[in-house]
Amino acid sequence: MALLAVFLVIAVLGVVANVAMCLAVEKLYPGPFILPMFFAVSVGVFLIGWRIALRITEPAANPTPAVDRQRMVALLATVAQAPIVL
């Protein structure tokens, strides 16, 4: 849920910045230049915004991963039986 909220905030800020930028450029270059620029920047806002939101909300890496006992026993049992199967 936090990922979606962060992405929504980034997307809204990006779209507002995109509109402001396109309005400023429109005063200098009126015509058909603005529409492709708006769409290209909009796609970029969503792609880059998603990656930023993923990076912001990713959990902190655990420096010492805990291996639970049941998986370790299963792994050791499989390794012990491997020579029998082969």
PyMOL Python script that loads the backbone (N, CA, C, O; Angstrom):
from pymol import cmd

cmd.read_pdbstr("""\
ATOM      1  N   MET A   1       0.824  -1.184   0.000  1.00  0.00           N
ATOM      2  CA  MET A   1       0.000   0.000   0.000  1.00  0.00           C
ATOM      3  C   MET A   1       0.872   1.253   0.000  1.00  0.00           C
ATOM      4  O   MET A   1       0.543   2.258  -0.630  1.00  0.00           O
ATOM      5  N   ALA A   2       1.989   1.172   0.719  1.00  0.00           N
ATOM      6  CA  ALA A   2       2.890   2.324   0.762  1.00  0.00           C
ATOM      7  C   ALA A   2       3.494   2.588  -0.615  1.00  0.00           C
ATOM      8  O   ALA A   2       3.696   3.738  -1.003  1.00  0.00           O
ATOM      9  N   LEU A   3       3.778   1.516  -1.348  1.00  0.00           N
ATOM     10  CA  LEU A   3       4.334   1.671  -2.695  1.00  0.00           C
ATOM     11  C   LEU A   3       3.386   2.453  -3.587  1.00  0.00           C
ATOM     12  O   LEU A   3       3.806   3.362  -4.303  1.00  0.00           O
ATOM     13  N   LEU A   4       2.112   2.104  -3.545  1.00  0.00           N
ATOM     14  CA  LEU A   4       1.119   2.794  -4.363  1.00  0.00           C
ATOM     15  C   LEU A   4       0.985   4.254  -3.953  1.00  0.00           C
ATOM     16  O   LEU A   4       0.867   5.125  -4.814  1.00  0.00           O
ATOM     17  N   ALA A   5       1.001   4.534  -2.662  1.00  0.00           N
ATOM     18  CA  ALA A   5       0.880   5.909  -2.176  1.00  0.00           C
ATOM     19  C   ALA A   5       2.083   6.746  -2.610  1.00  0.00           C
ATOM     20  O   ALA A   5       1.924   7.889  -3.039  1.00  0.00           O
ATOM     21  N   VAL A   6       3.282   6.180  -2.499  1.00  0.00           N
ATOM     22  CA  VAL A   6       4.481   6.910  -2.904  1.00  0.00           C
ATOM     23  C   VAL A   6       4.465   7.153  -4.409  1.00  0.00           C
ATOM     24  O   VAL A   6       4.807   8.242  -4.871  1.00  0.00           O
ATOM     25  N   PHE A   7       4.070   6.143  -5.166  1.00  0.00           N
ATOM     26  CA  PHE A   7       3.999   6.309  -6.616  1.00  0.00           C
ATOM     27  C   PHE A   7       2.976   7.370  -7.000  1.00  0.00           C
ATOM     28  O   PHE A   7       3.222   8.162  -7.909  1.00  0.00           O
ATOM     29  N   LEU A   8       1.848   7.397  -6.328  1.00  0.00           N
ATOM     30  CA  LEU A   8       0.809   8.385  -6.625  1.00  0.00           C
ATOM     31  C   LEU A   8       1.313   9.797  -6.364  1.00  0.00           C
ATOM     32  O   LEU A   8       1.059  10.702  -7.159  1.00  0.00           O
ATOM     33  N   VAL A   9       2.018   9.991  -5.269  1.00  0.00           N
ATOM     34  CA  VAL A   9       2.560  11.321  -4.969  1.00  0.00           C
ATOM     35  C   VAL A   9       3.595  11.729  -6.021  1.00  0.00           C
ATOM     36  O   VAL A   9       3.581  12.861  -6.503  1.00  0.00           O
ATOM     37  N   ILE A  10       4.477  10.818  -6.369  1.00  0.00           N
ATOM     38  CA  ILE A  10       5.495  11.118  -7.383  1.00  0.00           C
ATOM     39  C   ILE A  10       4.854  11.399  -8.730  1.00  0.00           C
ATOM     40  O   ILE A  10       5.268  12.322  -9.432  1.00  0.00           O
ATOM     41  N   ALA A  11       3.842  10.609  -9.103  1.00  0.00           N
ATOM     42  CA  ALA A  11       3.184  10.792 -10.392  1.00  0.00           C
ATOM     43  C   ALA A  11       2.460  12.135 -10.456  1.00  0.00           C
ATOM     44  O   ALA A  11       2.535  12.829 -11.470  1.00  0.00           O
ATOM     45  N   VAL A  12       1.768  12.504  -9.393  1.00  0.00           N
ATOM     46  CA  VAL A  12       1.054  13.787  -9.385  1.00  0.00           C
ATOM     47  C   VAL A  12       2.040  14.947  -9.485  1.00  0.00           C
ATOM     48  O   VAL A  12       1.819  15.882 -10.254  1.00  0.00           O
ATOM     49  N   LEU A  13       3.120  14.895  -8.720  1.00  0.00           N
ATOM     50  CA  LEU A  13       4.132  15.949  -8.799  1.00  0.00           C
ATOM     51  C   LEU A  13       4.775  16.002 -10.185  1.00  0.00           C
ATOM     52  O   LEU A  13       5.038  17.084 -10.710  1.00  0.00           O
ATOM     53  N   GLY A  14       5.026  14.837 -10.772  1.00  0.00           N
ATOM     54  CA  GLY A  14       5.611  14.801 -12.107  1.00  0.00           C
ATOM     55  C   GLY A  14       4.684  15.353 -13.179  1.00  0.00           C
ATOM     56  O   GLY A  14       5.125  16.060 -14.085  1.00  0.00           O
ATOM     57  N   VAL A  15       3.405  15.031 -13.077  1.00  0.00           N
ATOM     58  CA  VAL A  15       2.444  15.534 -14.063  1.00  0.00           C
ATOM     59  C   VAL A  15       2.281  17.043 -13.928  1.00  0.00           C
ATOM     60  O   VAL A  15       2.183  17.749 -14.932  1.00  0.00           O
ATOM     61  N   VAL A  16       2.251  17.540 -12.702  1.00  0.00           N
ATOM     62  CA  VAL A  16       2.158  18.990 -12.497  1.00  0.00           C
ATOM     63  C   VAL A  16       3.389  19.682 -13.078  1.00  0.00           C
ATOM     64  O   VAL A  16       3.264  20.713 -13.738  1.00  0.00           O
ATOM     65  N   ALA A  17       4.567  19.129 -12.841  1.00  0.00           N
ATOM     66  CA  ALA A  17       5.789  19.700 -13.412  1.00  0.00           C
ATOM     67  C   ALA A  17       5.775  19.617 -14.935  1.00  0.00           C
ATOM     68  O   ALA A  17       6.242  20.534 -15.610  1.00  0.00           O
ATOM     69  N   ASN A  18       5.248  18.531 -15.476  1.00  0.00           N
ATOM     70  CA  ASN A  18       5.163  18.357 -16.923  1.00  0.00           C
ATOM     71  C   ASN A  18       4.249  19.411 -17.542  1.00  0.00           C
ATOM     72  O   ASN A  18       4.594  20.009 -18.562  1.00  0.00           O
ATOM     73  N   VAL A  19       3.108  19.638 -16.942  1.00  0.00           N
ATOM     74  CA  VAL A  19       2.172  20.634 -17.465  1.00  0.00           C
ATOM     75  C   VAL A  19       2.796  22.027 -17.392  1.00  0.00           C
ATOM     76  O   VAL A  19       2.702  22.801 -18.345  1.00  0.00           O
ATOM     77  N   ALA A  20       3.431  22.345 -16.268  1.00  0.00           N
ATOM     78  CA  ALA A  20       4.063  23.659 -16.137  1.00  0.00           C
ATOM     79  C   ALA A  20       5.167  23.843 -17.166  1.00  0.00           C
ATOM     80  O   ALA A  20       5.295  24.917 -17.755  1.00  0.00           O
ATOM     81  N   MET A  21       5.963  22.810 -17.386  1.00  0.00           N
ATOM     82  CA  MET A  21       7.035  22.888 -18.364  1.00  0.00           C
ATOM     83  C   MET A  21       6.477  23.070 -19.777  1.00  0.00           C
ATOM     84  O   MET A  21       6.995  23.872 -20.554  1.00  0.00           O
ATOM     85  N   CYS A  22       5.435  22.335 -20.103  1.00  0.00           N
ATOM     86  CA  CYS A  22       4.852  22.446 -21.445  1.00  0.00           C
ATOM     87  C   CYS A  22       4.202  23.813 -21.668  1.00  0.00           C
ATOM     88  O   CYS A  22       4.264  24.358 -22.770  1.00  0.00           O
ATOM     89  N   LEU A  23       3.587  24.361 -20.635  1.00  0.00           N
ATOM     90  CA  LEU A  23       3.009  25.707 -20.769  1.00  0.00           C
ATOM     91  C   LEU A  23       4.096  26.758 -20.968  1.00  0.00           C
ATOM     92  O   LEU A  23       3.904  27.712 -21.723  1.00  0.00           O
ATOM     93  N   ALA A  24       5.227  26.594 -20.304  1.00  0.00           N
ATOM     94  CA  ALA A  24       6.327  27.542 -20.474  1.00  0.00           C
ATOM     95  C   ALA A  24       6.944  27.422 -21.862  1.00  0.00           C
ATOM     96  O   ALA A  24       7.276  28.430 -22.484  1.00  0.00           O
ATOM     97  N   VAL A  25       7.099  26.191 -22.349  1.00  0.00           N
ATOM     98  CA  VAL A  25       7.688  25.996 -23.674  1.00  0.00           C
ATOM     99  C   VAL A  25       6.728  26.440 -24.773  1.00  0.00           C
ATOM    100  O   VAL A  25       7.157  26.864 -25.846  1.00  0.00           O
ATOM    101  N   GLU A  26       5.434  26.343 -24.503  1.00  0.00           N
ATOM    102  CA  GLU A  26       4.436  26.723 -25.506  1.00  0.00           C
ATOM    103  C   GLU A  26       4.512  28.203 -25.849  1.00  0.00           C
ATOM    104  O   GLU A  26       4.187  28.603 -26.967  1.00  0.00           O
ATOM    105  N   LYS A  27       4.939  29.011 -24.892  1.00  0.00           N
ATOM    106  CA  LYS A  27       5.066  30.448 -25.166  1.00  0.00           C
ATOM    107  C   LYS A  27       6.226  30.717 -26.118  1.00  0.00           C
ATOM    108  O   LYS A  27       6.195  31.687 -26.876  1.00  0.00           O
ATOM    109  N   LEU A  28       7.247  29.866 -26.083  1.00  0.00           N
ATOM    110  CA  LEU A  28       8.398  30.047 -26.966  1.00  0.00           C
ATOM    111  C   LEU A  28       8.211  29.371 -28.317  1.00  0.00           C
ATOM    112  O   LEU A  28       8.557  29.936 -29.355  1.00  0.00           O
ATOM    113  N   TYR A  29       7.662  28.157 -28.302  1.00  0.00           N
ATOM    114  CA  TYR A  29       7.496  27.374 -29.528  1.00  0.00           C
ATOM    115  C   TYR A  29       6.047  26.937 -29.677  1.00  0.00           C
ATOM    116  O   TYR A  29       5.725  25.788 -29.374  1.00  0.00           O
ATOM    117  N   PRO A  30       5.171  27.809 -30.129  1.00  0.00           N
ATOM    118  CA  PRO A  30       3.777  27.373 -30.316  1.00  0.00           C
ATOM    119  C   PRO A  30       3.669  26.425 -31.511  1.00  0.00           C
ATOM    120  O   PRO A  30       4.451  26.494 -32.459  1.00  0.00           O
ATOM    121  N   GLY A  31       2.694  25.556 -31.434  1.00  0.00           N
ATOM    122  CA  GLY A  31       2.481  24.666 -32.560  1.00  0.00           C
ATOM    123  C   GLY A  31       2.510  23.204 -32.168  1.00  0.00           C
ATOM    124  O   GLY A  31       2.271  22.857 -31.012  1.00  0.00           O
ATOM    125  N   PRO A  32       2.802  22.354 -33.129  1.00  0.00           N
ATOM    126  CA  PRO A  32       2.705  20.901 -32.909  1.00  0.00           C
ATOM    127  C   PRO A  32       3.876  20.305 -32.123  1.00  0.00           C
ATOM    128  O   PRO A  32       3.932  19.088 -31.950  1.00  0.00           O
ATOM    129  N   PHE A  33       4.796  21.117 -31.649  1.00  0.00           N
ATOM    130  CA  PHE A  33       5.945  20.611 -30.904  1.00  0.00           C
ATOM    131  C   PHE A  33       5.568  20.204 -29.484  1.00  0.00           C
ATOM    132  O   PHE A  33       6.209  19.327 -28.905  1.00  0.00           O
ATOM    133  N   ILE A  34       4.550  20.820 -28.922  1.00  0.00           N
ATOM    134  CA  ILE A  34       4.218  20.643 -27.513  1.00  0.00           C
ATOM    135  C   ILE A  34       3.578  19.285 -27.234  1.00  0.00           C
ATOM    136  O   ILE A  34       3.920  18.642 -26.241  1.00  0.00           O
ATOM    137  N   LEU A  35       2.673  18.844 -28.072  1.00  0.00           N
ATOM    138  CA  LEU A  35       1.944  17.601 -27.807  1.00  0.00           C
ATOM    139  C   LEU A  35       2.851  16.373 -27.735  1.00  0.00           C
ATOM    140  O   LEU A  35       2.725  15.607 -26.779  1.00  0.00           O
ATOM    141  N   PRO A  36       3.751  16.140 -28.680  1.00  0.00           N
ATOM    142  CA  PRO A  36       4.660  14.987 -28.538  1.00  0.00           C
ATOM    143  C   PRO A  36       5.574  15.105 -27.319  1.00  0.00           C
ATOM    144  O   PRO A  36       5.890  14.107 -26.672  1.00  0.00           O
ATOM    145  N   MET A  37       5.991  16.323 -27.015  1.00  0.00           N
ATOM    146  CA  MET A  37       6.825  16.520 -25.839  1.00  0.00           C
ATOM    147  C   MET A  37       6.049  16.171 -24.570  1.00  0.00           C
ATOM    148  O   MET A  37       6.583  15.527 -23.667  1.00  0.00           O
ATOM    149  N   PHE A  38       4.799  16.595 -24.508  1.00  0.00           N
ATOM    150  CA  PHE A  38       3.977  16.308 -23.331  1.00  0.00           C
ATOM    151  C   PHE A  38       3.807  14.805 -23.138  1.00  0.00           C
ATOM    152  O   PHE A  38       3.943  14.307 -22.020  1.00  0.00           O
ATOM    153  N   PHE A  39       3.511  14.080 -24.211  1.00  0.00           N
ATOM    154  CA  PHE A  39       3.316  12.634 -24.101  1.00  0.00           C
ATOM    155  C   PHE A  39       4.615  11.905 -23.751  1.00  0.00           C
ATOM    156  O   PHE A  39       4.605  10.971 -22.950  1.00  0.00           O
ATOM    157  N   ALA A  40       5.714  12.322 -24.339  1.00  0.00           N
ATOM    158  CA  ALA A  40       6.996  11.681 -24.045  1.00  0.00           C
ATOM    159  C   ALA A  40       7.397  11.894 -22.587  1.00  0.00           C
ATOM    160  O   ALA A  40       7.849  10.963 -21.921  1.00  0.00           O
ATOM    161  N   VAL A  41       7.234  13.100 -22.101  1.00  0.00           N
ATOM    162  CA  VAL A  41       7.588  13.375 -20.710  1.00  0.00           C
ATOM    163  C   VAL A  41       6.615  12.672 -19.763  1.00  0.00           C
ATOM    164  O   VAL A  41       7.015  12.237 -18.683  1.00  0.00           O
ATOM    165  N   SER A  42       5.346  12.557 -20.152  1.00  0.00           N
ATOM    166  CA  SER A  42       4.377  11.853 -19.303  1.00  0.00           C
ATOM    167  C   SER A  42       4.748  10.380 -19.137  1.00  0.00           C
ATOM    168  O   SER A  42       4.680   9.842 -18.032  1.00  0.00           O
ATOM    169  N   VAL A  43       5.132   9.738 -20.213  1.00  0.00           N
ATOM    170  CA  VAL A  43       5.560   8.335 -20.128  1.00  0.00           C
ATOM    171  C   VAL A  43       6.805   8.221 -19.255  1.00  0.00           C
ATOM    172  O   VAL A  43       6.922   7.305 -18.441  1.00  0.00           O
ATOM    173  N   GLY A  44       7.729   9.156 -19.433  1.00  0.00           N
ATOM    174  CA  GLY A  44       8.932   9.164 -18.609  1.00  0.00           C
ATOM    175  C   GLY A  44       8.632   9.366 -17.135  1.00  0.00           C
ATOM    176  O   GLY A  44       9.271   8.759 -16.276  1.00  0.00           O
ATOM    177  N   VAL A  45       7.653  10.225 -16.840  1.00  0.00           N
ATOM    178  CA  VAL A  45       7.269  10.468 -15.451  1.00  0.00           C
ATOM    179  C   VAL A  45       6.761   9.176 -14.821  1.00  0.00           C
ATOM    180  O   VAL A  45       7.128   8.859 -13.690  1.00  0.00           O
ATOM    181  N   PHE A  46       5.933   8.435 -15.526  1.00  0.00           N
ATOM    182  CA  PHE A  46       5.388   7.204 -14.950  1.00  0.00           C
ATOM    183  C   PHE A  46       6.445   6.107 -14.827  1.00  0.00           C
ATOM    184  O   PHE A  46       6.478   5.397 -13.823  1.00  0.00           O
ATOM    185  N   LEU A  47       7.294   5.962 -15.819  1.00  0.00           N
ATOM    186  CA  LEU A  47       8.334   4.928 -15.742  1.00  0.00           C
ATOM    187  C   LEU A  47       9.361   5.233 -14.655  1.00  0.00           C
ATOM    188  O   LEU A  47       9.677   4.379 -13.826  1.00  0.00           O
ATOM    189  N   ILE A  48       9.869   6.439 -14.671  1.00  0.00           N
ATOM    190  CA  ILE A  48      10.877   6.810 -13.682  1.00  0.00           C
ATOM    191  C   ILE A  48      10.257   6.924 -12.293  1.00  0.00           C
ATOM    192  O   ILE A  48      10.887   6.573 -11.295  1.00  0.00           O
ATOM    193  N   GLY A  49       9.015   7.417 -12.234  1.00  0.00           N
ATOM    194  CA  GLY A  49       8.329   7.513 -10.944  1.00  0.00           C
ATOM    195  C   GLY A  49       8.117   6.155 -10.307  1.00  0.00           C
ATOM    196  O   GLY A  49       8.233   6.020  -9.089  1.00  0.00           O
ATOM    197  N   TRP A  50       7.808   5.144 -11.111  1.00  0.00           N
ATOM    198  CA  TRP A  50       7.625   3.788 -10.573  1.00  0.00           C
ATOM    199  C   TRP A  50       8.944   3.253 -10.015  1.00  0.00           C
ATOM    200  O   TRP A  50       8.973   2.656  -8.939  1.00  0.00           O
ATOM    201  N   ARG A  51      10.014   3.468 -10.741  1.00  0.00           N
ATOM    202  CA  ARG A  51      11.320   2.983 -10.265  1.00  0.00           C
ATOM    203  C   ARG A  51      11.753   3.708  -8.996  1.00  0.00           C
ATOM    204  O   ARG A  51      12.321   3.095  -8.092  1.00  0.00           O
ATOM    205  N   ILE A  52      11.489   5.002  -8.925  1.00  0.00           N
ATOM    206  CA  ILE A  52      11.819   5.758  -7.713  1.00  0.00           C
ATOM    207  C   ILE A  52      10.980   5.270  -6.546  1.00  0.00           C
ATOM    208  O   ILE A  52      11.493   5.106  -5.439  1.00  0.00           O
ATOM    209  N   ALA A  53       9.686   5.034  -6.785  1.00  0.00           N
ATOM    210  CA  ALA A  53       8.812   4.540  -5.715  1.00  0.00           C
ATOM    211  C   ALA A  53       9.262   3.164  -5.234  1.00  0.00           C
ATOM    212  O   ALA A  53       9.216   2.886  -4.036  1.00  0.00           O
ATOM    213  N   LEU A  54       9.689   2.311  -6.142  1.00  0.00           N
ATOM    214  CA  LEU A  54      10.213   1.005  -5.745  1.00  0.00           C
ATOM    215  C   LEU A  54      11.458   1.155  -4.875  1.00  0.00           C
ATOM    216  O   LEU A  54      11.610   0.462  -3.870  1.00  0.00           O
ATOM    217  N   ARG A  55      12.331   2.052  -5.266  1.00  0.00           N
ATOM    218  CA  ARG A  55      13.564   2.243  -4.513  1.00  0.00           C
ATOM    219  C   ARG A  55      13.286   2.840  -3.132  1.00  0.00           C
ATOM    220  O   ARG A  55      13.940   2.472  -2.156  1.00  0.00           O
ATOM    221  N   ILE A  56      12.330   3.750  -3.044  1.00  0.00           N
ATOM    222  CA  ILE A  56      12.011   4.379  -1.762  1.00  0.00           C
ATOM    223  C   ILE A  56      11.393   3.374  -0.801  1.00  0.00           C
ATOM    224  O   ILE A  56      11.707   3.386   0.389  1.00  0.00           O
ATOM    225  N   THR A  57      10.523   2.510  -1.297  1.00  0.00           N
ATOM    226  CA  THR A  57       9.772   1.616  -0.411  1.00  0.00           C
ATOM    227  C   THR A  57      10.398   0.238  -0.244  1.00  0.00           C
ATOM    228  O   THR A  57       9.828  -0.602   0.453  1.00  0.00           O
ATOM    229  N   GLU A  58      11.551  -0.028  -0.859  1.00  0.00           N
ATOM    230  CA  GLU A  58      12.147  -1.363  -0.697  1.00  0.00           C
ATOM    231  C   GLU A  58      12.607  -1.541   0.744  1.00  0.00           C
ATOM    232  O   GLU A  58      13.135  -0.614   1.359  1.00  0.00           O
ATOM    233  N   PRO A  59      12.402  -2.733   1.269  1.00  0.00           N
ATOM    234  CA  PRO A  59      12.808  -2.965   2.655  1.00  0.00           C
ATOM    235  C   PRO A  59      14.330  -2.947   2.796  1.00  0.00           C
ATOM    236  O   PRO A  59      15.068  -3.239   1.855  1.00  0.00           O
ATOM    237  N   ALA A  60      14.764  -2.600   3.979  1.00  0.00           N
ATOM    238  CA  ALA A  60      16.201  -2.568   4.245  1.00  0.00           C
ATOM    239  C   ALA A  60      16.755  -3.984   4.195  1.00  0.00           C
ATOM    240  O   ALA A  60      16.111  -4.934   4.640  1.00  0.00           O
ATOM    241  N   ALA A  61      17.938  -4.109   3.654  1.00  0.00           N
ATOM    242  CA  ALA A  61      18.565  -5.429   3.535  1.00  0.00           C
ATOM    243  C   ALA A  61      18.985  -5.920   4.913  1.00  0.00           C
ATOM    244  O   ALA A  61      19.538  -5.166   5.714  1.00  0.00           O
ATOM    245  N   ASN A  62      18.717  -7.176   5.171  1.00  0.00           N
ATOM    246  CA  ASN A  62      19.098  -7.789   6.435  1.00  0.00           C
ATOM    247  C   ASN A  62      20.549  -8.257   6.300  1.00  0.00           C
ATOM    248  O   ASN A  62      20.833  -9.104   5.453  1.00  0.00           O
ATOM    249  N   PRO A  63      21.475  -7.731   7.108  1.00  0.00           N
ATOM    250  CA  PRO A  63      22.877  -8.099   6.928  1.00  0.00           C
ATOM    251  C   PRO A  63      23.162  -9.568   7.218  1.00  0.00           C
ATOM    252  O   PRO A  63      24.075 -10.140   6.622  1.00  0.00           O
ATOM    253  N   THR A  64      22.406 -10.193   8.117  1.00  0.00           N
ATOM    254  CA  THR A  64      22.596 -11.607   8.422  1.00  0.00           C
ATOM    255  C   THR A  64      21.269 -12.323   8.205  1.00  0.00           C
ATOM    256  O   THR A  64      20.445 -12.371   9.119  1.00  0.00           O
ATOM    257  N   PRO A  65      21.045 -12.875   7.032  1.00  0.00           N
ATOM    258  CA  PRO A  65      19.771 -13.545   6.790  1.00  0.00           C
ATOM    259  C   PRO A  65      19.621 -14.777   7.676  1.00  0.00           C
ATOM    260  O   PRO A  65      20.543 -15.582   7.812  1.00  0.00           O
ATOM    261  N   ALA A  66      18.466 -14.902   8.261  1.00  0.00           N
ATOM    262  CA  ALA A  66      18.208 -16.036   9.153  1.00  0.00           C
ATOM    263  C   ALA A  66      17.671 -17.197   8.332  1.00  0.00           C
ATOM    264  O   ALA A  66      16.660 -17.069   7.642  1.00  0.00           O
ATOM    265  N   VAL A  67      18.350 -18.321   8.414  1.00  0.00           N
ATOM    266  CA  VAL A  67      17.895 -19.535   7.739  1.00  0.00           C
ATOM    267  C   VAL A  67      17.138 -20.344   8.777  1.00  0.00           C
ATOM    268  O   VAL A  67      17.688 -20.731   9.808  1.00  0.00           O
ATOM    269  N   ASP A  68      15.873 -20.591   8.490  1.00  0.00           N
ATOM    270  CA  ASP A  68      15.105 -21.315   9.500  1.00  0.00           C
ATOM    271  C   ASP A  68      15.524 -22.787   9.540  1.00  0.00           C
ATOM    272  O   ASP A  68      16.033 -23.339   8.565  1.00  0.00           O
ATOM    273  N   ARG A  69      15.300 -23.380  10.667  1.00  0.00           N
ATOM    274  CA  ARG A  69      15.806 -24.715  10.958  1.00  0.00           C
ATOM    275  C   ARG A  69      15.221 -25.781  10.034  1.00  0.00           C
ATOM    276  O   ARG A  69      15.934 -26.691   9.611  1.00  0.00           O
ATOM    277  N   GLN A  70      13.939 -25.678   9.719  1.00  0.00           N
ATOM    278  CA  GLN A  70      13.280 -26.705   8.908  1.00  0.00           C
ATOM    279  C   GLN A  70      13.869 -26.755   7.494  1.00  0.00           C
ATOM    280  O   GLN A  70      14.087 -27.840   6.956  1.00  0.00           O
ATOM    281  N   ARG A  71      14.125 -25.606   6.896  1.00  0.00           N
ATOM    282  CA  ARG A  71      14.700 -25.594   5.550  1.00  0.00           C
ATOM    283  C   ARG A  71      16.132 -26.137   5.561  1.00  0.00           C
ATOM    284  O   ARG A  71      16.546 -26.835   4.635  1.00  0.00           O
ATOM    285  N   MET A  72      16.874 -25.814   6.602  1.00  0.00           N
ATOM    286  CA  MET A  72      18.242 -26.313   6.686  1.00  0.00           C
ATOM    287  C   MET A  72      18.265 -27.833   6.811  1.00  0.00           C
ATOM    288  O   MET A  72      19.102 -28.487   6.189  1.00  0.00           O
ATOM    289  N   VAL A  73      17.355 -28.406   7.608  1.00  0.00           N
ATOM    290  CA  VAL A  73      17.283 -29.857   7.758  1.00  0.00           C
ATOM    291  C   VAL A  73      16.899 -30.501   6.430  1.00  0.00           C
ATOM    292  O   VAL A  73      17.459 -31.533   6.058  1.00  0.00           O
ATOM    293  N   ALA A  74      15.945 -29.901   5.709  1.00  0.00           N
ATOM    294  CA  ALA A  74      15.539 -30.444   4.416  1.00  0.00           C
ATOM    295  C   ALA A  74      16.693 -30.393   3.413  1.00  0.00           C
ATOM    296  O   ALA A  74      16.893 -31.336   2.648  1.00  0.00           O
ATOM    297  N   LEU A  75      17.438 -29.313   3.417  1.00  0.00           N
ATOM    298  CA  LEU A  75      18.577 -29.191   2.515  1.00  0.00           C
ATOM    299  C   LEU A  75      19.646 -30.223   2.838  1.00  0.00           C
ATOM    300  O   LEU A  75      20.180 -30.867   1.934  1.00  0.00           O
ATOM    301  N   LEU A  76      19.960 -30.385   4.103  1.00  0.00           N
ATOM    302  CA  LEU A  76      20.975 -31.366   4.487  1.00  0.00           C
ATOM    303  C   LEU A  76      20.533 -32.794   4.183  1.00  0.00           C
ATOM    304  O   LEU A  76      21.351 -33.629   3.799  1.00  0.00           O
ATOM    305  N   ALA A  77      19.231 -33.077   4.356  1.00  0.00           N
ATOM    306  CA  ALA A  77      18.726 -34.417   4.041  1.00  0.00           C
ATOM    307  C   ALA A  77      18.811 -34.680   2.540  1.00  0.00           C
ATOM    308  O   ALA A  77      19.131 -35.795   2.126  1.00  0.00           O
ATOM    309  N   THR A  78      18.534 -33.690   1.739  1.00  0.00           N
ATOM    310  CA  THR A  78      18.625 -33.846   0.287  1.00  0.00           C
ATOM    311  C   THR A  78      20.068 -34.066  -0.133  1.00  0.00           C
ATOM    312  O   THR A  78      20.348 -34.921  -0.973  1.00  0.00           O
ATOM    313  N   VAL A  79      20.974 -33.310   0.440  1.00  0.00           N
ATOM    314  CA  VAL A  79      22.389 -33.454   0.096  1.00  0.00           C
ATOM    315  C   VAL A  79      22.909 -34.825   0.532  1.00  0.00           C
ATOM    316  O   VAL A  79      23.714 -35.441  -0.166  1.00  0.00           O
ATOM    317  N   ALA A  80      22.447 -35.293   1.685  1.00  0.00           N
ATOM    318  CA  ALA A  80      22.898 -36.602   2.179  1.00  0.00           C
ATOM    319  C   ALA A  80      22.399 -37.726   1.304  1.00  0.00           C
ATOM    320  O   ALA A  80      23.075 -38.748   1.184  1.00  0.00           O
ATOM    321  N   GLN A  81      21.223 -37.574   0.678  1.00  0.00           N
ATOM    322  CA  GLN A  81      20.647 -38.631  -0.154  1.00  0.00           C
ATOM    323  C   GLN A  81      21.081 -38.539  -1.605  1.00  0.00           C
ATOM    324  O   GLN A  81      20.804 -39.459  -2.374  1.00  0.00           O
ATOM    325  N   ALA A  82      21.730 -37.499  -2.000  1.00  0.00           N
ATOM    326  CA  ALA A  82      22.132 -37.325  -3.396  1.00  0.00           C
ATOM    327  C   ALA A  82      23.032 -38.431  -3.891  1.00  0.00           C
ATOM    328  O   ALA A  82      22.824 -38.894  -5.012  1.00  0.00           O
ATOM    329  N   PRO A  83      24.026 -38.895  -3.134  1.00  0.00           N
ATOM    330  CA  PRO A  83      24.878 -39.983  -3.653  1.00  0.00           C
ATOM    331  C   PRO A  83      24.101 -41.288  -3.833  1.00  0.00           C
ATOM    332  O   PRO A  83      24.468 -42.098  -4.684  1.00  0.00           O
ATOM    333  N   ILE A  84      23.059 -41.507  -3.072  1.00  0.00           N
ATOM    334  CA  ILE A  84      22.266 -42.723  -3.199  1.00  0.00           C
ATOM    335  C   ILE A  84      21.482 -42.704  -4.518  1.00  0.00           C
ATOM    336  O   ILE A  84      21.368 -43.727  -5.193  1.00  0.00           O
ATOM    337  N   VAL A  85      20.948 -41.537  -4.875  1.00  0.00           N
ATOM    338  CA  VAL A  85      20.134 -41.407  -6.084  1.00  0.00           C
ATOM    339  C   VAL A  85      21.003 -41.523  -7.318  1.00  0.00           C
ATOM    340  O   VAL A  85      20.599 -42.139  -8.304  1.00  0.00           O
ATOM    341  N   LEU A  86      22.160 -40.957  -7.281  1.00  0.00           N
ATOM    342  CA  LEU A  86      23.037 -40.978  -8.462  1.00  0.00           C
ATOM    343  C   LEU A  86      23.666 -42.330  -8.584  1.00  0.00           C
ATOM    344  O   LEU A  86      24.442 -42.569  -9.509  1.00  0.00           O
TER     345      LEU A  86
END
""", "prot")
cmd.dss("prot")
cmd.show_as("cartoon", "prot")
cmd.util.cbc("prot")
cmd.orient("prot")
